[in-house]
Amino acid sequence: DFSLNLEELTKMTIELPEQIKSAIAAEPGIFLDLASTVLGIPLDLLLIADKTHSLAPDFVPPDLVDLSDYPIVTGRNGLLLREIVMPDLLAMNEAAKNDSITLVFSSTYRSYDYQKGVYERAVAREGKEQADRESAQPGKSQHQLGTTIDFGSITDEFGDTPAGRWLAEHAWEYGFSLSYPEGYESVTGYRHEIWHYRYISRPAARMEHEFFDSVQYYLLVFLADHLEHLRGAYTTGNDNST
């Protein structure tokens, strides 16, 4: 369904780590089949917010809903997420319950000004160097996207809880991706956060899981650089015949 040859696809992957390039080269048909499903994802689910990509101070997601209106467990009142996340979030929450796991939603959408306060308190408490390892400056937090969730205790110990282990194994099946995996601080800019998941959709999460070593950063940068090229090369999607 794509007007691409293997050489063109290989050039698109040239800046990726060797293990990811090898995985794509080994199964280009499966990779492009997944890519065709990712083309249908709303682009705002793939926005990059990190130390080098900032959101505007007035950026507010268009479809925020209050989690207290849904049958889930929250750590406090007033938690908001984008409505587009909710079908897969509820499916994930139900699957966890069926496995006798309770997911506690502890932190979700944060406005630019709210994150400013979070960051300033972290600097005052820990110093700027340490704060920058684990707290985003305003405009650079994934929480401002309205698709990011901190679960449970928001501590390293969460990874050793039943909920932490369940999410590590199953979250990707419902479109949720661990933003800051262990061992990738030099890549993501932040230390390992086992509690911090971002919704990127089921197709994108599957592509990340199967071809990008479950590293969200590599997937999002690849799509930011090449999604339009893939869209233009998608011959089935461009077929206007009846």
Buried (B, 14 or more C-beta within 10 A) or exposed (E): BBEBEEEEBBEBBEEBBEEBBEBBEEEBEBBBEBBBBBBEBEEEBBBBBBEEEBBEEEBEBEEEBEBEEBEBEBBEEEBBBBEBBBEBBBBBBEBBBEEEBBBBBBBBBBBBEBBBEBBBEBBEEBEEEEBBEBBBBBBBBBBBBBBBBBBBBBEEEBBEBEBBBBBBEBBBBBBBBBBBBEEBBEBBBBEBBBBBBBBBBBBBBBBBBBBBBBBBBBBBBBBBEBBEEBBEBBEEBEEEEE
